[in-house]
Amino acid sequence: MDLQEFRTKPVWSDYEESLFQRGYDPYWDPDLQAKVAAAGITCCDCGGVPTYVGLTNGTTALGFLACGSECAAWIWFLAPATSTRP
């Protein structure tokens, strides 16, 4: 892992493109989207409501909240893992 890429935070569109190039594909989780929407999270930069974006490479799921194209702010969070409980 090259930690140099994490010294500065790229704009969302650039980071999203880099994940696509690494083999991540979008996925949709309507339950998680509903929880994010109900949480009332707003963007720290513009005050807008960010959109949940999920990406997976088949083994790892990543979750992001990304603001609109005019703001381009985003945050990463660990997407919840599928429960292993019976």
N, C-alpha and C positions, 0 to 999 in steps of 0.2 A: 504494500500500500504506500502510495506517495502522499504524504501529508501536506506537501507544498500546495496542492490544489485546494486545500481547505483554509489557507491563510486569508483569503478574501472570499466573500460570498458572491457568486456570479448572479446575473439577472436570471429570472426563472426560465425564460425561453432557452437560454444557453445551457443551463443545467439540465433541463428536461431533454434537450437534444443529446447531451452527453450520455444520459441514461439510456436513451433509445439506441445509441451507438454501442453501448455495453450489453445489449440484449434484453433490456427491460421493455415490457409492453404494458399498456394501460389496462386496468381492470376496474370494474364498477362494483361497489358494495353498497347497495341501497340502505341497509340497516346502519352502517357507519355514517353514510351521508346524512341520514335523518338525525343521528345523534349529534353530529357536528353542527347541523343547522339549528337544532334545538338548544345548543349550548350558548348561542348568542355571541360567538367569537367575532371580533372586529379587527380589522387591520390596524396595526400600530402606526403606520405611516399615513394612510388616507382616511381611515375610519370606515371603509367599505367592508362588506361581508365577503370573506374569501371562499373559494370553492375547494371542496375536497378533491384531491387527485391521488389515485392509487396506481402504483406501478409494481410489476412483479417480473422476475426472470424465471419463474417456475419453482424456485426454492425459497426466495426471499421476497417478502412483501414490504414495500415502502409506502408511507403515507405522507402527504403534503397538504398544506393549506396554501393556495396560491391566489393572489389578488388579481384583479383585472389587468389587462395589458397596459393601461396607462400608468399604473402604479408599479407593477412587476415585483412587488414584495412577496416573499414566501417563507414558510417555516416547515421544517421536517418534523415528523413525529413517528414513533414506532407504531406501525400498523398492528392491531391486535392479532395475535396468533390464534389459530383454530384451537378450540378447547380439546384437550385429550381426556377430559372427564367423561365417564359413561353417562 
